[in-house]
Amino acid sequence: MANLVQEMKRTFADHDDFLILDTQFNGAAIYLIGFNTLIDFPKSNFYVRQMAERSASIQELLQNLGEQLDVDAGELKKAVLDGNLVVISENERNAIMQPFPQSLRRNIDEPRNESPIQGPLDAFGEDIDLNIGLIRKRLGTELLCHCSYQVGELVKQRISMLYIRGKVQSALIEKIDRQLKQIERDIETIDDLDKYFGHRKLSPVSHLFVTEVPFQAVHLLKKNRIVLLLENQPFALVFPHLISDMLSTANDRNHPLGLSIMIRTLRVMGVFITLVLPALYVALTTVNPDVLKIDLALFIAESREGIPLTPVLETLTMTVLVDLITEAIVRLPKSVGPTITMVGGIVLGQAMVEAKLVSNLLVIVITLMLIASSVVVGVQNALYIRSLKYPVFILASVFGIVGLIAGLAIICIYLASLTSFGIPYMTFRYKGKEDIR
């Protein structure tokens, strides 16, 4: 066995899925090397035999099998780790071949976290080349630029950046290009990548907007954005992330203008209701009941008759409980989720009302808040809107209506202070090279 083959065998001695398959060519041994969990060896071996019948010499066979010939041992080891097939002859001539891979990728499926209405139903997958193809299929223009990067410390991971030439500021592209080239650690989550786009410690708002729908990614590319694709991640990351992303989608334009405006208005109302409603209930029942009409104040007082908990503790308990149920439904298997919804949302809620732990009016308030928090676009946006209701709630429970207004003002000031490479988060219309509005 050739020395190069022995070195490869020693390097991957602790890998049980490492395979060295030997075959014959004109009486000389040829070794096929790779991982059988990544390579379909029977098909690859059959292909090598077919090429051997058409080749007159080892040199011609290696040239027919691969474009990279006679590389060093380091390149061969990297090729094996990347899932390629390494072919080595007795005289240590070698080639790197694209093999028949094992089927490790799922087919194009429907979106799981987004539900397009009157729009395409295909979604991104884990194969980054497939994701790029889904975008190019919809955006067949030479102006669509694609830059690829290899980042990571332990494992080199591929990141692709796509943008439309002439629609994005050159300075912005250069900044992102520089940041991606400076990544030295492994990128496992969105937060790992998010840290390289600016320091937002403990901020619920990300620099990147997540979408798993190619149609939405293409729409945002046309709106002067940059799309990032990560290897083995079934979604696209859009930069910069603006507040308008949670209020409108590309599918809204499939409706008439009047309906589109109505849908976006309802989303704005949903954000406002999520932030205000629990805090308003506490403010009116504890600090400022005098602002209500007598009959309405008496109605609220009657609904809370016999309840031992204070309005603040009562509302906080129900709000946290609803958030716990929502997270449980997301994490649990689909076969168990509907059961938890019924038990948590109906049985437990009804039991708490009958036990006079919470009032009927509060159940209505919490239900409206839960529905309103789900109308915004994007799971990530819905989560951060739900998290922002707690500071408003705390201020309203102490200072009443004044605290509620102050809380909303603080949130507006905070969101207005957020920027991504100089682009304000509160920008509603990003024009790329032109002014920001």
Secondary structure, DSSP 8 states (H G I E B T S, - for coil): --HHHHHHHHHTTT-TTEEEEEEEETTEEEEEEEETTTB-HHHHHHHHHHHHHT-SSHHHHHHHH-SEES--HHHHHHHHHTT-EEEEETT--EEEE---B---S------SS---SSS------S-HHHHHHHHHHH---TTEEEEEEEE-SSS-EEEEEEEETTTS-HHHHHHHHHHHHT--S---SHHHHHGGG---TT-SS-SSEEE--HHHHHHHHHTT-EEEEETT-SSEEEES--GGGGT--GGGGGS-HHHHHHHHHHHHHHHHHHHHHHHHHHIIIII-GGGS-HHHHHHHHHHTTT--S-HHHHHHHHHHHHHHHHHHHHHS-TTTHHHHHIIIIIIHHHHHHHTTSS-HHHHHHHHHHHHHHTSSSSHHHHHHHHHHHHHHHHHHHHHTHHHHHHHHHHHHHHHHH-EETTEETT-S-B-TTS-B-
